[in-house]
Amino acid sequence: MAFGYVSAVGGLRGDVARFQISAPIHKGNSGGPILDQSGQVIGIVTSKLNALAVQRRMGDLPQNISFGVKGEVALAFLESHAAEVRSARDGAKLENTEVAALGRAVTVLVACKPSAAPAR
């Protein structure tokens, strides 16, 4: 669980389906929920900026520049695949520990392992 803020309403090169967040994202975080201060899912973590590539090109090491797909884009995808979606009204502002607890409650690890090679 990481805390940050929405730092741009668009993604790289004007990508309107994504937004930029200032949260440290680590390997395995993709697919995790991005929650607002009331615990509502507003997006899904998708990637982080390649800081080393930017440093080589620009001479500066950017930190905590990550991206997520916007919640309405994820919702449209789920609805187009007939997934059951439940939503709630915006709630009151929660403490960070409460938001973190909600995030843990709605997040599961999905690990994909290669299948064994077929016998010949």
C-alpha positions in Angstrom: 0.0 0.0 0.0 1.3 3.4 -0.9 0.0 6.9 -0.5 0.3 9.7 -3.1 -1.9 12.1 -5.1 -3.2 12.5 -8.6 -0.5 14.7 -10.2 -1.9 14.9 -13.7 -5.3 14.1 -15.2 -3.7 12.6 -18.3 -1.1 10.0 -19.0 2.0 10.2 -21.2 1.6 12.0 -24.5 -1.9 13.1 -23.6 -3.4 9.7 -23.0 -6.9 10.5 -21.8 -7.6 7.0 -20.5 -4.9 7.3 -17.8 -3.8 9.6 -15.1 -0.5 10.3 -13.3 0.0 9.6 -9.7 2.8 10.5 -7.3 3.0 7.2 -5.4 5.9 4.7 -5.3 4.9 1.7 -7.4 6.8 -1.5 -7.1 7.0 -4.7 -9.1 3.7 -6.6 -8.8 1.6 -3.5 -8.0 0.0 -3.4 -11.5 -3.6 -4.2 -11.4 -4.0 -2.9 -7.8 -6.7 -0.4 -6.9 -6.1 3.4 -6.7 -8.4 4.7 -4.0 -9.5 8.2 -3.2 -9.6 9.5 0.4 -13.1 8.0 0.9 -12.0 4.6 -0.1 -13.6 4.6 -3.6 -11.8 3.0 -6.4 -10.8 5.7 -8.9 -8.4 3.8 -11.0 -6.1 0.8 -11.5 -2.3 0.9 -11.3 -0.8 0.2 -14.7 2.8 1.3 -14.8 5.6 3.6 -13.6 8.0 5.9 -15.4 11.3 4.4 -16.3 13.3 6.7 -14.1 16.7 5.5 -15.3 15.9 6.0 -18.9 14.7 9.6 -18.1 17.9 10.2 -16.1 20.1 9.1 -19.0 18.1 11.3 -21.4 17.5 14.4 -19.3 20.1 14.2 -16.6 17.6 14.2 -13.7 16.2 11.2 -11.7 12.4 11.6 -11.4 10.8 9.9 -8.4 7.4 8.5 -7.8 5.9 9.1 -11.3 3.4 6.3 -11.9 0.2 5.8 -13.9 -3.2 4.3 -13.6 -6.1 3.7 -15.9 -9.0 5.9 -15.0 -11.9 4.3 -13.1 -14.5 5.1 -15.8 -12.3 3.3 -18.4 -12.0 0.2 -16.1 -15.8 0.3 -15.5 -16.6 0.5 -19.2 -14.3 -2.5 -19.8 -16.0 -4.5 -17.0 -19.5 -3.7 -18.1 -18.6 -4.6 -21.8 -17.7 -8.0 -20.5 -20.9 -8.4 -18.4 -19.0 -8.3 -15.1 -21.0 -7.7 -12.0 -20.0 -4.3 -10.6 -21.1 -2.8 -7.3 -20.7 0.9 -6.5 -21.3 3.1 -3.5 -22.0 6.8 -3.1 -19.0 9.0 -2.2 -18.4 8.7 1.5 -16.7 10.8 4.1 -13.0 11.4 4.2 -11.3 8.5 5.9 -8.0 8.3 7.8 -5.1 6.8 5.8 -5.2 3.7 7.9 -8.8 3.1 7.1 -8.2 3.6 3.4 -5.3 1.2 3.6 -7.6 -1.4 5.3 -10.2 -1.0 2.6 -7.5 -1.4 -0.1 -6.3 -4.6 1.5 -9.9 -6.0 1.8 -10.5 -5.6 -2.0 -7.1 -6.7 -3.3 -6.0 -10.3 -4.0 -2.8 -11.6 -5.4 -3.1 -13.2 -8.8 0.1 -15.2 -9.7 0.5 -16.7 -13.1 2.8 -19.6 -13.4 3.9 -21.3 -16.7 2.4 -24.7 -17.1 4.7 -27.7 -17.4 5.8 -28.6 -20.9 3.6 -31.3 -22.4 5.0 -34.8 -22.3 6.3 -36.1 -25.6 
